[in-house]
Amino acid sequence: MIKKFIYLEWKAFTRSASFGANLAMKILIGFLMVYFSLIFIAMGVGAFYVLKKMNLEPLITVNKFLIYYFLSDLVVRLLMQAIPVLNIKPLLVLPFKKPTIVHFSLGKTAISFFNWTHALFFVPFSIVLIIEGYDVVGILFWLIAAFSIVYINNFLNIILNNIDKLFVIFLGIALALGAAQYYKLFDITTFTGPVFQGFYETKGLFLIPILVLIGLYAFTFKYFKNNLFLDAGLSKKEDIATTENLTWLNQFGTLGTFLKNDIKLIKRNKRSKTTIFMSILFLFYGLIFFGNKDQPEIMHIFAGIFVSGGFLFVFGQFVPSWDSSYYQLMMTQNIPYRGYITSKWWLIVIATFISTILASFYLFYGIEIYLTIVAGAIYNIGVNSHLVLLGGAFTKTPIDLSNASGAFGDKKAFNISSMLLTLPKLLLPLLLYWIGLHFGNKTLGLTLVGGAGVLGFVFRNTVFSIIEKRYKIEKYSTISAYKQKN
């Protein structure tokens, strides 16, 4: 039965309309996996000796910071790890047992790069510890406990991606712990360090994460098995219907019609509401850089881009995927692409302007810091807004508006063309700001960044023509891709 599932997964991959892009992307990802694998191996072998040179006890020091290692791992999973799925509905009418379907879906996660890559650090580090005279049995128990926590993160990722309330709770706790550690209000490592050290020193303590892992797998299995129905998700909670005419937008003609649709889409759907929440989180991104004197000054403009560009990066980069559920119908109507693109652009501009106003609390760090955010906002409006819309022409992954998971979008939406377009979004403003700093003038750096944004705004009609042409070229391949459900 499992062999049949593997066969179906392979057919789904090779028959996909985006097979060529997916294959190229997997080759690129393969090179990145090799690169990071070598880094993990080097860290595993060298960590012991580097810590020894710093007059630190290697195992105790590593155990002290393992809590942040595993928290970072979970955050990276939530943002990047794709949840393996099957096209469930066709299988439910065939003689496949539900437990088999769920076990296979969960089992696919066990061989994920996000799991086995940790072995490249923990195994070499454990071998070095044994060579250096540490207790062999204790190290093996410690290694088993560490891998149990890795797989606990694996199933936590699945749960947090499917249960919205748990995701919000985890995100709040992680941010609170990070902020408390950063501002030296509370050090969680004081409590967690001895626990990780206990996996080595106390025989039998390693069984606790194993039992937690078993319980978490059972919970995840039960959750998905109980929701494995043909009509799962079709029954919705009944609310009192409300209407929103937004008639004041009618004065803007076709542009106003598109804006009304976008505003309603954001307010009424779970996935789009999540983007608003994520955009608000971006406002606090600058606290990492502006309050840290050890950060290179060039990173200030990097922070300024993100503080004002939360909505742009979270919502804008998935245009037109937000409209994927009715994109085919929309393309049969007499709808001008220019009006469609312009409405999305104005939505991004308005959100960037509001974010810049809300970020005025950064005046606490000085007027120069806030001007950095303003310069970043101007660059976002004049340059990055055009780049995300151009990148949208190559993003052909439909979005499920009823599902809030994956706030940064489906990982399959990333492709080589979109990745290349991210370079000027971040690297160009860094280069312009660096030129100003190179000549010893921050004002010159901010002027160059802001000036690039102004030029982009001035020539927006020319840029819109280029974007419109690309959308027309990609029109039918986009429609074909949106038809695919898996």
Phi and psi in degrees as a GROMACS rama.xvg file:
@    title "Ramachandran Plot"
@    xaxis  label "Phi"
@    yaxis  label "Psi"
@TYPE xy
-62.6843  -37.8253  ILE-2
-61.0376  -37.9735  LYS-3
-64.6215  -40.8689  LYS-4
-62.2845  -42.7736  PHE-5
-61.273  -41.222  ILE-6
-61.4215  -44.1827  TYR-7
-64.7748  -39.0854  LEU-8
-62.5374  -42.5952  GLU-9
-64.2081  -41.2106  TRP-10
-64.2908  -40.492  LYS-11
-62.5138  -36.6076  ALA-12
-71.3643  -47.1044  PHE-13
-74.546  -25.1631  THR-14
-93.8002  -0.179928  ARG-15
-64.5258  145.288  SER-16
-63.8391  -25.4296  ALA-17
-102.997  29.6491  SER-18
-58.4239  -45.0586  PHE-19
-61.3348  -45.8217  GLY-20
-65.4979  -41.1414  ALA-21
-63.6894  -40.4359  ASN-22
-65.2915  -45.3016  LEU-23
-61.8813  -39.2762  ALA-24
-66.3499  -39.0101  MET-25
-67.5234  -34.3526  LYS-26
-65.2909  -44.436  ILE-27
-62.0829  -44.1365  LEU-28
-63.3743  -33.7065  ILE-29
-60.4388  -43.1862  GLY-30
-63.6827  -40.8542  PHE-31
-65.0636  -37.5374  LEU-32
-62.8216  -41.749  MET-33
-62.8862  -42.6324  VAL-34
-60.8993  -50.7259  TYR-35
-70.6989  -28.2813  PHE-36
-63.6284  -42.9403  SER-37
-64.6612  -37.1761  LEU-38
-64.1666  -43.7175  ILE-39
-63.5725  -40.6195  PHE-40
-63.4874  -44.4639  ILE-41
-61.484  -40.8397  ALA-42
-64.5882  -42.5735  MET-43
-63.0282  -39.9059  GLY-44
-77.6755  -40.4908  VAL-45
-88.0853  -17.027  GLY-46
-56.9527  -43.7721  ALA-47
-58.7734  -49.1415  PHE-48
-74.0479  -34.0823  TYR-49
-64.4133  -44.5308  VAL-50
-66.9987  -34.5788  LEU-51
-62.7884  -42.3264  LYS-52
-64.6329  -26.0472  LYS-53
-88.0944  9.6775  MET-54
59.6987  37.713  ASN-55
-116.596  146.585  LEU-56
-76.9267  114.892  GLU-57
-56.0381  -51.8589  PRO-58
-66.8302  -42.967  LEU-59
-63.2737  -41.1864  ILE-60
-65.918  -44.6715  THR-61
-62.5886  -43.5627  VAL-62
-62.2446  -32.035  ASN-63
-62.6407  -37.1757  LYS-64
-104.898  7.5528  PHE-65
-62.4804  -29.9779  LEU-66
-59.7246  -40.8556  ILE-67
-75.9125  -28.9097  TYR-68
-61.7199  -47.7036  TYR-69
-74.0768  -34.2837  PHE-70
-64.8782  -42.5346  LEU-71
-63.1896  -39.9659  SER-72
-59.1597  -43.5904  ASP-73
-67.5124  -40.053  LEU-74
-63.4335  -44.4722  VAL-75
-61.1945  -40.1486  VAL-76
-61.5373  -45.2676  ARG-77
-61.4728  -33.743  LEU-78
-87.9047  -27.8614  LEU-79
-123.643  -31.7282  MET-80
-75.146  119.836  GLN-81
-74.3539  135.773  ALA-82
-81.325  118.915  ILE-83
-60.7534  132.053  PRO-84
-131.787  159.306  VAL-85
-117.265  155.486  LEU-86
-77.607  88.0131  ASN-87
-66.9243  -45.1034  ILE-88
-57.263  -43.4208  LYS-89
-63.1293  -28.9742  PRO-90
-74.5597  -28.5264  LEU-91
-71.4752  -17.8608  LEU-92
-96.6283  2.41998  VAL-93
-105.858  164.341  LEU-94
-76.1314  56.0489  PRO-95
-106.158  133.455  PHE-96
-76.3286  140.123  LYS-97
-57.4189  -44.3199  LYS-98
-58.2238  -35.7919  PRO-99
-65.2629  -42.4769  THR-100
-61.8697  -46.1416  ILE-101
-67.9792  -44.2839  VAL-102
-60.0431  -40.4702  HIS-103
-66.6098  -43.3277  PHE-104
-61.9123  -43.5828  SER-105
-72.319  -35.3041  LEU-106
-65.9248  -28.4188  GLY-107
-60.6193  -29.048  LYS-108
-71.4612  -21.8703  THR-109
-64.9132  -29.6971  ALA-110
-98.3287  14.9774  ILE-111
-67.2775  147.551  SER-112
-56.8786  -33.2946  PHE-113
-67.5925  -13.2952  PHE-114
-99.5206  -56.523  ASN-115
-72.8709  -19.6935  TRP-116
-62.9919  -26.2023  THR-117
-67.125  -26.3151  HIS-118
-62.6979  -28.5713  ALA-119
-69.0179  -18.0825  LEU-120
-98.0153  -51.4002  PHE-121
-68.3409  -39.5344  PHE-122
-66.7217  -51.742  VAL-123
-60.2446  -39.0713  PRO-124
-63.3488  -41.0422  PHE-125
-65.8521  -40.1139  SER-126
-62.4116  -43.0305  ILE-127
-62.7296  -41.3523  VAL-128
-60.6372  -42.3434  LEU-129
-65.4976  -42.7111  ILE-130
-61.277  -35.5357  ILE-131
-83.5447  6.41463  GLU-132
102.594  8.74783  GLY-133
-74.0383  156.682  TYR-134
-61.8344  123.793  ASP-135
-63.2518  -47.25  VAL-136
-63.0522  -43.3743  VAL-137
-61.4113  -41.3114  GLY-138
-66.3876  -40.4636  ILE-139
-62.8225  -42.5239  LEU-140
-63.5905  -40.9929  PHE-141
-63.0547  -41.0654  TRP-142
-65.6568  -41.8424  LEU-143
-62.3458  -42.3486  ILE-144
-63.2795  -42.056  ALA-145
-62.1243  -43.7859  ALA-146
-69.444  -31.229  PHE-147
-63.1199  -39.5337  SER-148
-69.6119  -36.0016  ILE-149
-57.4232  -44.8165  VAL-150
-77.7151  -24.239  TYR-151
-62.3548  -43.6291  ILE-152
-60.6984  -36.9628  ASN-153
-58.8838  -46.5767  ASN-154
-80.6373  -28.0504  PHE-155
-62.9952  -38.3655  LEU-156
-59.7258  -43.4577  ASN-157
-63.4144  -44.8779  ILE-158
-67.2249  -46.2285  ILE-159
-65.2666  -29.3371  LEU-160
-75.5013  -14.7384  ASN-161
-114.693  -17.1486  ASN-162
-118.84  103.708  ILE-163
-60.4257  -41.397  ASP-164
-62.711  -40.1564  LYS-165
-66.2271  -35.4303  LEU-166
-62.5999  -45.6181  PHE-167
-64.0123  -41.9837  VAL-168
-62.4412  -47.2582  ILE-169
-61.1518  -45.6768  PHE-170
-60.3848  -41.2129  LEU-171
-63.191  -44.1029  GLY-172
-64.4226  -44.6099  ILE-173
-62.0588  -43.7648  ALA-174
-65.2557  -40.6587  LEU-175
-64.1122  -44.0192  ALA-176
-65.4269  -42.5575  LEU-177
-63.7816  -43.2814  GLY-178
-65.642  -41.3645  ALA-179
-62.7566  -40.7752  ALA-180
-68.4864  -41.7737  GLN-181
-63.9858  -42.6504  TYR-182
-94.8465  12.414  TYR-183
57.9427  39.3163  LYS-184
-93.0722  -33.1833  LEU-185
-155.085  130.216  PHE-186
-111.087  101.702  ASP-187
-69.7446  -22.1465  ILE-188
-64.5984  -21.0955  THR-189
-61.0358  -31.6285  THR-190
-97.0467  -35.509  PHE-191
-83.0687  -31.0539  THR-192
-54.7397  -50.6201  GLY-193
-61.7457  -29.7418  PRO-194
-66.1025  -48.6141  VAL-195
-64.7524  -36.4486  PHE-196
-66.8924  -31.3555  GLN-197
-65.6642  -28.0112  GLY-198
-60.5264  -28.1492  PHE-199
-89.102  -40.562  TYR-200
-88.3078  -32.9187  GLU-201
-104.425  113.147  THR-202
-67.1628  132.613  LYS-203
96.6888  -17.2239  GLY-204
-67.7878  -25.1521  LEU-205
-66.1083  -14.9105  PHE-206
-70.2767  -23.0931  LEU-207
-62.0168  -53.2264  ILE-208
-63.9211  -29.0011  PRO-209
-64.7888  -44.6904  ILE-210
-65.1948  -38.2107  LEU-211
-63.3283  -41.7007  VAL-212
-62.1872  -44.563  LEU-213
-61.8911  -44.8071  ILE-214
-64.3886  -37.9654  GLY-215
-68.977  -38.7607  LEU-216
-63.8479  -42.5176  TYR-217
-62.5144  -41.5024  ALA-218
-64.3245  -44.6895  PHE-219
-63.7411  -43.6718  THR-220
-60.4829  -46.0043  PHE-221
-64.3954  -41.151  LYS-222
-59.9758  -47.7955  TYR-223
-73.635  -35.4751  PHE-224
-64.4356  -39.2896  LYS-225
-70.929  -19.9309  ASN-226
-106.552  14.0956  ASN-227
-93.5836  79.4043  LEU-228
-135.072  155.435  PHE-229
-60.0434  -36.2446  LEU-230
-99.0116  16.5622  ASP-231
-62.8311  129.523  ALA-232
88.3733  -6.98796  GLY-233
-81.972  -29.363  LEU-234
-85.1604  120.416  SER-235
-112.214  153.902  LYS-236
-67.7981  133.54  LYS-237
-86.0538  124.896  GLU-238
-119.617  165.519  ASP-239
-71.039  125.755  ILE-240
-70.963  138.635  ALA-241
-129.769  153.391  THR-242
-117.129  145.319  THR-243
-132.039  106.51  GLU-244
-83.7803  -33.4371  ASN-245
48.7927  45.5771  LEU-246
-63.5359  -21.9937  THR-247
-64.7138  -17.2902  TRP-248
-82.8664  -9.18156  LEU-249
-63.3756  -25.9468  ASN-250
-64.8938  -14.9278  GLN-251
-96.2913  9.19638  PHE-252
66.4112  -135.507  GLY-253
-59.9158  -38.5604  THR-254
-59.6363  -41.8906  LEU-255
-64.4988  -36.6723  GLY-256
-62.5953  -45.4544  THR-257
-64.2184  -41.2274  PHE-258
-63.5055  -39.3507  LEU-259
-60.867  -44.0505  LYS-260
-62.1193  -41.6331  ASN-261
-67.1582  -41.1245  ASP-262
-64.6939  -42.4589  ILE-263
-64.8384  -39.9002  LYS-264
-60.3075  -44.5579  LEU-265
-66.1385  -40.1379  ILE-266
-76.7225  -25.9601  LYS-267
-101.57  -13.564  ARG-268
-115.478  143.995  ASN-269
-63.1911  -46.0345  LYS-270
-64.3963  -43.8556  ARG-271
-71.0021  -31.9438  SER-272
-63.3045  -35.0525  LYS-273
-62.5195  -33.4165  THR-274
-63.9431  -33.7137  THR-275
-65.0979  -43.6553  ILE-276
-61.5302  -44.3388  PHE-277
-66.3872  -35.1772  MET-278
-63.8202  -36.857  SER-279
-66.0163  -38.017  ILE-280
-62.1827  -34.3964  LEU-281
-61.5217  -27.2229  PHE-282
-58.8318  -29.2219  LEU-283
-94.0786  5.76627  PHE-284
-62.5786  -34.0042  TYR-285
-65.6961  -20.9734  GLY-286
-61.8502  -26.0389  LEU-287
-68.9849  -35.7822  ILE-288
-102.09  -43.8091  PHE-289
-69.7962  -28.4361  PHE-290
-93.4621  3.19433  GLY-291
-115.41  110.57  ASN-292
-73.0118  -16.059  LYS-293
-79.703  -14.203  ASP-294
-74.132  140.461  GLN-295
-59.4424  141.599  PRO-296
-63.9364  -26.6155  GLU-297
-63.687  -23.3693  ILE-298
-73.5882  -9.49565  MET-299
-63.3565  -40.4023  HIS-300
-70.7153  -30.6984  ILE-301
-60.092  -45.4075  PHE-302
-65.0189  -40.1001  ALA-303
-61.3708  -36.8132  GLY-304
-63.7416  -42.9898  ILE-305
-76.7803  -36.0724  PHE-306
-60.3819  -44.6592  VAL-307
-89.5995  -12.2246  SER-308
-108.869  21.5285  GLY-309
-57.5861  -50.1991  GLY-310
-65.2341  -38.0168  PHE-311
-59.7298  -45.8423  LEU-312
-76.9019  -36.0242  PHE-313
-83.1699  -41.4969  VAL-314
-96.8043  -47.5581  PHE-315
-62.021  -35.9772  GLY-316
-72.2484  -7.69465  GLN-317
-113.14  27.0569  PHE-318
-85.1844  130.471  VAL-319
-99.7766  19.2618  PRO-320
-59.1905  -26.4872  SER-321
-60.0522  -28.6147  TRP-322
-99.989  16.4311  ASP-323
-63.179  -29.9  SER-324
-68.4836  -24.0942  SER-325
-130.216  21.0479  TYR-326
-63.9893  -38.5941  TYR-327
-62.2155  -44.2824  GLN-328
-63.4323  -41.7658  LEU-329
-61.9937  -36.7924  MET-330
-74.1618  -13.1895  MET-331
-86.2703  -9.25838  THR-332
-93.284  166.873  GLN-333
-84.9599  68.2728  ASN-334
-107.609  120.32  ILE-335
-73.1209  131.389  PRO-336
-60.7187  -35.5114  TYR-337
-60.9418  -42.7564  ARG-338
-65.471  -39.4289  GLY-339
-62.36  -48.229  TYR-340
-66.5444  -41.3034  ILE-341
-63.1032  -38.224  THR-342
-64.6908  -41.0732  SER-343
-64.6762  -39.4152  LYS-344
-62.8612  -44.9884  TRP-345
-65.7651  -34.5694  TRP-346
-62.4207  -43.1453  LEU-347
-65.3646  -41.6013  ILE-348
-62.2956  -45.3284  VAL-349
-62.6183  -44.3221  ILE-350
-64.887  -38.8796  ALA-351
-65.1086  -40.83  THR-352
-63.4053  -44.8722  PHE-353
-63.4737  -41.8403  ILE-354
-61.2888  -39.0187  SER-355
-65.1352  -39.6684  THR-356
-66.0583  -44.858  ILE-357
-64.2823  -26.7958  LEU-358
-80.713  8.79453  ALA-359
-64.2412  -14.534  SER-360
-66.5089  -13.7002  PHE-361
-71.8413  -7.34751  TYR-362
-59.5917  -19.3024  LEU-363
-58.9021  -31.2782  PHE-364
-85.9188  -5.99505  TYR-365
119.768  156.949  GLY-366
-64.9156  -30.9501  ILE-367
-64.465  -38.0998  GLU-368
-66.7103  -42.9676  ILE-369
-67.0705  -35.4438  TYR-370
-64.5377  -30.39  LEU-371
-62.9828  -41.2067  THR-372
-66.4641  -40.0609  ILE-373
-63.2282  -43.8626  VAL-374
-62.5062  -40.3887  ALA-375
-62.9512  -38.0801  GLY-376
-65.6096  -41.8543  ALA-377
-62.7425  -40.4706  ILE-378
-64.9734  -39.7923  TYR-379
-61.729  -41.8066  ASN-380
-69.967  -42.8239  ILE-381
-86.1847  -27.01  GLY-382
-120.804  -59.0156  VAL-383
-63.6857  -32.6503  ASN-384
-62.7082  -37.1515  SER-385
-71.0463  -38.6002  HIS-386
-67.4491  -38.4624  LEU-387
-69.3192  -34.5081  VAL-388
-70.5729  -37.8936  LEU-389
-65.7476  -40.2707  LEU-390
-64.5444  -28.125  GLY-391
-61.7459  -26.7922  GLY-392
-64.5876  -23.4176  ALA-393
-101.682  -1.80658  PHE-394
-93.6933  108.415  THR-395
-120.802  35.0984  LYS-396
-108.167  121.17  THR-397
-66.1984  152.034  PRO-398
-113.168  132.496  ILE-399
-87.2744  105.815  ASP-400
-67.67  -20.105  LEU-401
-84.5533  -5.87664  SER-402
-113.01  121.713  ASN-403
-85.9582  -9.23621  ALA-404
-68.4473  151.403  SER-405
67.748  60.7813  GLY-406
-59.6782  -24.0886  ALA-407
-89.8657  8.30912  PHE-408
95.5075  168.545  GLY-409
-68.5482  134.452  ASP-410
-65.1081  -24.5787  LYS-411
-68.5333  -12.2635  LYS-412
-73.9598  -16.0447  ALA-413
-80.1315  135.701  PHE-414
-146.384  175.042  ASN-415
-61.4622  -42.4963  ILE-416
-61.1596  -44.4328  SER-417
-65.2497  -38.9521  SER-418
-64.258  -40.751  MET-419
-63.8992  -33.3151  LEU-420
-73.594  -15.8759  LEU-421
-75.9407  -20.4151  THR-422
-61.0147  -52.5069  LEU-423
-68.4677  -18.7278  PRO-424
-63.2926  -37.7621  LYS-425
-114.945  -41.7767  LEU-426
-75.1424  -37.4112  LEU-427
-62.2222  -48.947  LEU-428
-62.7147  -34.5278  PRO-429
-62.778  -41.771  LEU-430
-64.6938  -45.4857  LEU-431
-62.9294  -42.1633  LEU-432
-67.353  -37.4605  TYR-433
-64.0006  -37.4685  TRP-434
-59.7414  -43.7181  ILE-435
-63.1261  -43.8205  GLY-436
-65.8234  -34.1422  LEU-437
-60.542  -34.4909  HIS-438
-91.8364  12.239  PHE-439
71.9514  25.7838  GLY-440
-136.513  104.409  ASN-441
-64.8325  -36.4778  LYS-442
-61.301  -38.6223  THR-443
-63.217  -41.1705  LEU-444
-61.6295  -45.3545  GLY-445
-66.046  -35.9318  LEU-446
-65.4552  -40.3477  THR-447
-65.1447  -42.7452  LEU-448
-65.0246  -49.5534  VAL-449
-63.6056  -37.0143  GLY-450
-63.1798  -37.939  GLY-451
-62.0917  -39.5728  ALA-452
-65.3961  -40.2289  GLY-453
-64.5733  -42.4797  VAL-454
-61.726  -41.2052  LEU-455
-61.6948  -37.3763  GLY-456
-68.6968  -40.7387  PHE-457
-63.8927  -40.3946  VAL-458
-99.1938  25.81  PHE-459
-63.1316  -34.1779  ARG-460
-64.5071  -39.1311  ASN-461
-65.3237  -41.9807  THR-462
-66.0428  -41.5503  VAL-463
-59.6347  -36.0032  PHE-464
-64.111  -40.2186  SER-465
-65.4928  -43.8018  ILE-466
-64.4253  -43.6192  ILE-467
-60.0404  -41.7521  GLU-468
-63.0901  -41.348  LYS-469
-66.9804  -39.4796  ARG-470
-62.4651  -38.5039  TYR-471
-67.073  -37.8803  LYS-472
-64.47  -40.2538  ILE-473
-89.1304  2.22405  GLU-474
-54.0285  -54.4748  LYS-475
-75.1748  -33.3889  TYR-476
-68.2901  -32.9668  SER-477
-67.5721  -44.3822  THR-478
-60.4548  -43.5479  ILE-479
-62.3949  -41.6365  SER-480
-67.9145  -37.0502  ALA-481
-69.2598  -20.1733  TYR-482
-71.6149  -24.2337  LYS-483
-76.6054  135.874  GLN-484
-99.5152  -12.7364  LYS-485
